[in-house]
Amino acid sequence: MKKRVVVTGIGIVAPNGIGKEAFRAALENGTSGIKFDKQLEDLNFSCKVSGRPDLSLDYIKTFFTDYELRNFSATGILYGVIAGMQAWKDAGLDIASKEEPDWNSGTIFGCSTSGIEKFRECIYKIDDLQTRSLGSTVVAQTMNSGVSAYLAGKLGLGNQVTSNSSACTTGTESMLSAFERVQSGKALRMLAGSTSDSGPYIWAGFDAIKVCTFRHNDTPEMASRPMSETASGFVPSSGAGAYVLEELESALARNATIYAEVLGGNVNSGGQRGTGTMTAPNSQAVQKCITDALSDAGIQANDIDVINGHLTATAKDATEIENWSKALGRNAADFPYINALKGMVGHCLSGAGSVELVSAIMEIHHDFIFPSINCPDLHPEILKLITLDRVPQKALYQPVNVIIKASFGFGDVNACVILKKYKND
């Protein structure tokens, strides 16, 4: 028998807020975390703005020991561990004893690359014949599963411990993978999420292929403009989101806070066929991912209150809206509300899906729809499909029952998940 699965804890490290309370305030107020980035200017990037989480050393030391922080430069692991441990604490869960792991709990926590700054340091040291000075944590910082390994060690997780990697779909895929493990009864609870490194060695490739904005370097807070006619590309950023998924029976027995119920979803690929390429989605696959997610969740398109979009502030935004409209069979004033978190935080790459999922979970739990900032001038192709009032320009406070969240990534991969307000029925 399939188990019902709910969210009982959340954690967030975002450019516009660290921790759930700061992040919620930023969401409601439409606060941008995008700033001018002197490092990118010095390196002659065309995009000179970015989103980086603002973490003080004192705050970091509440999660890492001084020994762990020696020669530590893996920002993605840093963000992921902090978000993951925030979520675990928020769920009211204990850390396993030193004697035995928690066999019922695991983690699927994704990333795309880990420890790019550490890799750079290693290359120089190896070339200078200083291999022995690399330090004892160099492998843990640079292996792709480093973030899940760190979390497992800090929390004593004894169930599945792994890191997934699927470009921008990573965080949404991690939720679905964790959901399926709990739903099948193979774990009582799973910590899921994703993270991304900060800095020019991650972002340079995107600047090189001209998908990053360049027109708003003097006005950073206005630079990320999903769905806008004046969008010129995405703002590179980073961060991490995390969520504890748990069997409903376990959550009720613990009297845990239930933020939302996960109804189901879907993961697929366009195979880089048709309109799909390494960098562009196959619209047929996107629409199928959405309709298959609805089927898996057992709901109808008309049940959707809000779409939490992928929406990157590139030329593909209009295509995404068209795909939503066709898949849901809804348009104009009948279209669900839709919002784009990237207007506030930029594109967190492999961390994007999880950061955006935390925003969706908060909308359901607190009954509000956060605004899509910087898009008063919706793209004309989008206005052919929906009306402007479907894209809130300020926070709306009203009941939110069902949210659908999708992510579309390089490699023509897609993931879609459906969340519902939990009702004790």
N, C-alpha and C positions, 0 to 999 in steps of 0.2 A: 504493500500500500504506500502510495506517495505521501510524503510528509508536507505539511504546509510550512513555508519558510518566511521568516520575518527579519527585519533589520532592527537590531537592538543596541547598536553603538555606531557612532560616526566620528571620524577624525579628518582634519583638513589643514593643509599647509598650502596656502594660495598667495599669489602676489598682492591681493587686497584683503587678506585676513588670515591670521593664525588661530586655530581653535574655532569651535562651532559658534560661539557667541559673537566674536569679532566678524566672522564670515557672514553670519546671518545679518548683522547690522549693515555690512557692505552690500549684501544682496538687496536689502530693502531700500537702501538709499541710492543704489546705483553707483557705488563708489568704484572708481577705476584704480587698479594697481599698476598701471603702465607708467614708466618713468624714462626720462632721458638717460642713456647709458653711455658714459664717457669712454668705456672700454671699447665699445663698438665703433664709436667715432674715431678713436685712435687707430683702430685696425682697418679703417676705411670701408666699413660696411655701408651699403646704401641705406639700410634701416638702422637708425641710431637710437631706437627706443626698444625697451624690453620689459618683461614682467618677471621679477625675482622675489621670492618670499623674503620677508624682512625678519630674520631670526637673530636674536642677540646671543652672545656666547653664554651668558648666564642661563638663558632658557634652554639652549642646546645641552648644557651640562646637567639638566634635570633628566635627560634621557641617555646620555653617554658618559662614561667615566673618563677621567683625564688620560688614562692609559689608552683607551679606545680612540681618543681624539689625536693621539700622537701621529703625525704624518698622515692625517686623515683628510682627504679632499674629494671624496665621492659624494657630491651634493645630492644625487638621486637617492642614494641609500639614506643619507641624512634626512631628507624630506619624508621618505617612505616609512622609516622607522618611527619618526615622530608622529606622523599621521596614524600609523597602525597602533601605536601604543596609546594615543589619545582615544582611538575607537574602543580599544580593549577596556580601558579605564571607564569610558563613558558607558559601556555595557554592564559595568559593575562586576566584572570578572576578575578572578584571582590569578596570580602568576603561579605556575606549577612549582611544587617543592623541588629542592635540589636533588632529591633521591629518585624521582620518577617523573617522566613527562606526562602531560595531559593527553591521553590516547584519544580522547573524544574531540579534540580541537586541532585544527590545522590552519594553513594559510596558502592562498594562491594570490601572490602579489607580484604584479608585472612591471616590466621596464623594457625599454628598447636597447639602450646601451648603459653601461655602468662604469663610472670612474674614468671618464675621458681625461680629466685633468691628471689623474694618477697615471694613465697610460702615457701621456705626454712626458711626465716626469721620468717615467721608466725608460722611455726611448732615449732621452738625453743621458741618463745615468749608464745605460748599457753601452751606448756609443762611447762614453768616456771611461769604459772599463770599471764601472762602480757597481756592478751587479749586487755585491754583498750589502750595499747600503740601501737597497730598496725597501727594507723593513719587513716585518712579519705579517702585516695585514694586506700586502699588495694584492695577493690572489683574491682574498675575500672582497676587496674593494672593486676589483675589476671583473669578477665573474658575473655573468648575467643573473644568476640566482642569488647574488649577494644580499639583496634586500630581504628576500624571504628567509635566507639563512640567519641573518642578524635578528629578524623578528622571532624566528623559532627559538633561538638561543635565549633571547631576553624574556620570552613568555613561557618557555618550556613546552612547546607544541609537539605533540607526538603523532598526530594524524598526517595526512598528506601535507608536504611542505614543498612548494615549487614556485617558480616564476614563469609567467607566460609572456610572450612578446609578439604583438600583432600591430605594430605601428600605432596609429591614432585610435584603433579600436581596442587597445590593450585593456584599459580599465573596465570597459563595458563587458568585454569577453571574460575578464577575471570574475566579475559578479556572476555571470551566467554559469561559469565552470564551478564556482563555489556553491551556487544555488543547486545545481544538479547533484553535487555530492551530498549536500544536506537533505535534499528532497528524496534521494534514494536510500537514506538511512546509513550511509557509509561514514558520516561524521555528525556529531551533535551540533557543532557550530564550526564556521570557517571565517577567518579574517581575510577579507579580499580588498583589492585596491590596485593602484598603480602609481608610478612615479617617473620623473624625468630629471636628468642632469640639467644644470644651468650652464650658461657660458658660451663663448664664441666658438669653441671647438665642436659643440653640438649644433649651433645655429648657422654656422658659416655655409654649410651646404645648401640650406634653404635660401639664404641671401644670394648665393651664386646662381641658383636656378630662377631667381626673380619672382618668388612667390611671397616675399615679405614686403610690407608697405614701405614707401619712401617719401610720401607726400606730406606726412604729418610729423616730421622730426621735431618741429618747433612747438607742437601742441600734443605732447605725449598722451594725455588723457583722452584725446579725441582720435587717436591714431587707429584704434581697432574698431572697425565699422561694419560688422556683419549685416548683410541684407541692404546696405546703403548703396545708392547710386554713385557715391563718391568714395567707395572703398577702393583701395589700391593694393591689397594683399594683407596677410596676417602679421600680427606682432609676435615675434618669438618669445616664449616664456617657459616657465617651469613650475613644478609644484607636485603635490601628491594628495590624493583623497583615499579614504579607507572606510570600510563598513564591516560590521560583524553580522553575518547571516546565521540564523539559529532556528532550530526546530521550534514551531509554535508552542508545543507542549512544554518544552524546556523553558522557553521565555516566560510562559504563564506561571510555571512552577516557581520561578525565581522572582516573580513580580517585577520583571524587567520592563523598562520603557520600550514600547514598540513604536518605531518611527513610521514604518510602512510594511506592507506585505509584498513580496516578490511573486508575481503571478506566473511569469515565464518569459520566454524570448526566443531569439534565434541568432545563429551565426552562420554566415555563408561567404562565398567568394564569387565574383563575376568572371574569374578565370582569365581576366585580361582579354576577353572576347567582346565582340560587338563594340560598344562605346567605351569599354573598359581598357585601361592601360595601367602601367606601373603607378602612375600618379593621378589617374582619373577613374571615377567609379563607372561601372557598367550599370546603367539605369535599370535595366531589367532585373539585375541581381538585387539592387537596392530595394526596389518595389517588392520583390519576392521575400526579402528578409523581413520587411515590415509586415506583410500579410501572413507570413508563416509565424511571426511572433504573436500576432493577434490570435491565430488558431491555437498555438501552444498555450497561450494564457487563457483561452476560453472566453474571450470578450469580443464585442463588435466594435467597428470603427467609430460608431456614434457614441461609444462610451468614453472616448478619449476627451479629457478636459484640456490638457496642455501637452504640447510637443516641446521637449527640451532638445533643441536641434544641435547638429554638428557645426554647421554654419561658420565658416572660417574667414569671411570677409574677402573671398576670392571670387573669380568669375563663376565658380561652381555653385554659389549660393542659390541662384535662380533655378538651376537644375535640381538642387535638393528640394526646394519648395514644390517644384513640378512633380517630383517623385512622391513626395508626401501626399500631394493632392490626388494623384492617380491611385496610389496604394490605398488610401483611406476613402476615396470616392467623395471627398469633401472639398469645397472651394468657396471663394468669396466670403460672405458673412457666416457661412456654415463651417468654415475652416476652424479647427481648434485654436486656442491661443498658442502662440509659438514664441519662444524667447531664445536668445543666444548669449550664453555666459561669456564667450570670448570677447565681447565688447568691453567687459570689465577686466578680464585677466589675461587676454591674449590667448595664444595657442600653446597649451602646455604639452603638446606632442604626445608621448606615451602616457603622460599623466592626465591628459585632457578628459578622457572618458570618466575617470574616477572623480576628478574635481567637479565635473559637471553632474555626475550622479549624486554627489553629496548635496549640490544645490537643489536637485530635483527632490531628494528625500526631505530636505528642509521645507520645500514648498508644500508638500503633502502634509507634513507633520504640523506646520504652523499656519496652514490655509492662507497662503499668499502666492502671487505670481510676480516674480522679480522682473524689472524692466529690461528691455534691450536698449542699452544706451548707444548713442551715436548713429542712430538710423531714423531720423525724422523724415529723411528723403529716401523712402524705399525705392529700390531699383524698379524701373518701369516693367521689366519682365515679371517681377514678383507681384506688382500691382495688378497684373492681368489675371492673377489667380486668387489673391486674397485682398481683403480690405485693410486699411491702415490700422483700424482698431483691433485687429487680431494680433498686433505686435505692440504690447504695452510699452508706453513711453515713461511710465512711472509705475510703482508697485500697485498691484490690485489686491485688495483684501477680500477674499471670498472663498467659499468651500472648494477644495481641490480634492477630487476623489481618485482620478486615474491619470497618470503621466506616462507617456511613452518616450523613451530616450534611445537615440541611435548614434552610432559613431561609424565613420567611414574612413578607411586608412589606405596609405600607400600599399601597393601590392594588390589593389582592388579587393579589399576585404571589408566585411560589414558585420556589425553586431547591433542587436536591438533588444531592449529589455522593457518590461512593463511593470510598473509599480502601482499599488493601490493602497488607499487608506485602510488600515486594519479596523475591522469592526467585530466585536465579540458576539458572533452570531451562533 
